[in-house]
Amino acid sequence: MKYLAAYLLLSSNGVEPTAEKISSLLSSVGIDVDSERVSKLLADLAGKSVSELIAEGNTKLASVPTGGAAVASKSGAAAGGASEEAAAEEEKEEAAKEESDDDMGFGLFD
C-alpha cells in the first residue's frame, strides 16, 4: 500500500513515477524500500492512468460486502410490522451492549 501511495503522490504532483523516485520518496520518510515490489507495482500499472485505476478500484469496491444488508433488514422489519418506537428501543439496547464492553479502565488514548 505504501508503494501505491507513493506512486499516487508523485502522479498527483505531475511527476512521472519511476522506481528511483518512489524509492527516494519512501526513503525520505524512513521507510525501507523493497525494489522488487516497486518494480512489480510499476509493471502492473504500466500504461494505465490514475483515473483508470480509480475507476477500476471503484468497480471492485462495489462488490465488497459492507454490512448494509443487516441495516436494511432491520429497517424493513420496523416498517413491516414493528412500530418505530420498538425499533428505536432495540437500537438503543444494541448500542448500550456495544458500549458496555469491558475496556478494563483504559481509554483509546490512555
Backbone hydrogen bonds, N-H to C=O, Kabsch-Sander energy under -0.5 kcal/mol:
donor,donor_aa,acceptor,acceptor_aa,energy
5,A,1,M,-2.6
6,A,2,K,-2.1
7,Y,3,Y,-2.2
8,L,4,L,-2.8
9,L,5,A,-2.5
10,L,6,A,-2.5
11,S,7,Y,-2.5
12,S,8,L,-2.7
13,N,9,L,-1.0
13,N,10,L,-0.6
14,G,11,S,-1.7
15,V,10,L,-2.4
22,I,18,T,-2.7
23,S,19,A,-2.4
24,S,20,E,-2.5
25,L,21,K,-2.4
26,L,22,I,-2.5
27,S,23,S,-2.5
28,S,24,S,-1.6
29,V,25,L,-0.5
29,V,26,L,-1.0
30,G,27,S,-1.7
31,I,26,L,-2.3
35,S,33,V,-0.8
38,V,34,D,-1.8
39,S,35,S,-2.3
40,K,36,E,-2.3
41,L,37,R,-2.4
42,L,38,V,-2.5
43,A,39,S,-2.2
44,D,40,K,-2.6
45,L,41,L,-2.0
46,A,42,L,-0.6
46,A,43,A,-0.5
48,K,45,L,-2.0
53,L,49,S,-2.1
54,I,50,V,-2.4
55,A,51,S,-2.2
56,E,52,E,-2.5
57,G,53,L,-2.4
58,N,54,I,-2.4
59,T,55,A,-1.7
60,K,56,E,-1.5
61,L,57,G,-2.4
62,A,58,N,-1.5
63,S,59,T,-0.5
63,S,60,K,-0.9
64,V,61,L,-1.4
70,A,67,G,-0.6
71,V,67,G,-1.0
72,A,68,G,-2.3
73,S,69,A,-2.4
74,K,70,A,-1.7
75,S,71,V,-2.2
76,G,72,A,-2.3
77,A,73,S,-2.1
78,A,74,K,-2.1
79,A,75,S,-1.9
80,G,76,G,-1.8
81,G,78,A,-0.6
81,G,82,A,-0.5
82,A,77,A,-1.6
87,A,83,S,-1.9
88,A,84,E,-2.4
89,E,85,E,-2.4
90,E,86,A,-2.2
91,E,87,A,-2.1
92,K,88,A,-2.0
93,E,89,E,-2.2
94,E,90,E,-2.3
95,A,91,E,-2.4
96,A,92,K,-2.3
97,K,93,E,-2.1
98,E,94,E,-2.3
99,E,95,A,-2.3
100,S,96,A,-1.4
101,D,98,E,-1.0
103,D,101,D,-0.6
106,F,103,D,-2.1
110,D,107,G,-0.9
